[in-house]
Amino acid sequence: MDLDEYQRGALRTAAPRDMRNELLHLVLGLVGESGEIAEKFKKWVRDLDSEESLIDRARHRQGTR
């Protein structure tokens, strides 16, 4: 998929520009995406000192991964 195809697909699901609550729709979309990033970060912090994470970091330092 190239950028032009992506833009065409995005326009199919975008709210009409003359929609009364367009700004609210855009802000809620941004908040939803931000929440997904926060969730990934939360799990990364939670698992930072897990046994699996420690093994992965040790492998990375040794260059075996």
N, C-alpha and C positions, 0 to 999 in steps of 0.2 A: 504494500500500500504506500503510495506516495502522498505528499502533502495535499495535493489537489483532491485526491480521493477522500482523504480524511476530512477536508473542509466541506466537501459535498455531503458526506455522511453526517457531520456535525450539524449542518444546516437543516437536515431533515428532522432532527430531534429538538432543535432550538425553538424557544417560544417566539411567537411573532413579535416584531419590534414595537408594534402599536398596542401590545397587551398592557392593560392597566397596571398589573403588578410585575412587570418585567424585572425591575430592580430587585424586588424581593426574591423572585425566582433565581436570579443570578447569584445573589448573596447566599441563599440557602444551598445552592450547588457548590459554591466555594467552601462553605462551612462543612458540607458533607465530605468533600475531598480532603480538607484539613483534618477532619476526624479520622479518616483512614490513615493519614500519615502519623497522627498522634498514636493511633493503635499500634502501628508497626514499631514506633519508637518505644512505646510502653513495653512491648514484648521483648525488644532488644535489651532494654534496661533490666527487665526481670530475669532474662536468661544470661546476662553478662557473666555471672560467676557460676553458671551451671557446668556440670562435668563435661557435657558435650561441647560447650563453648570453649572451655579450657583446652580440650583435646584439639579442637580445630585451630586454635591460636598457636598451640605448640607445633602442630604440623606445618602451619604457615611459616613460622619462624625457621623451621628446619628445611623449608623449601620442598616438602613432600606433597604439597597440595597444589 
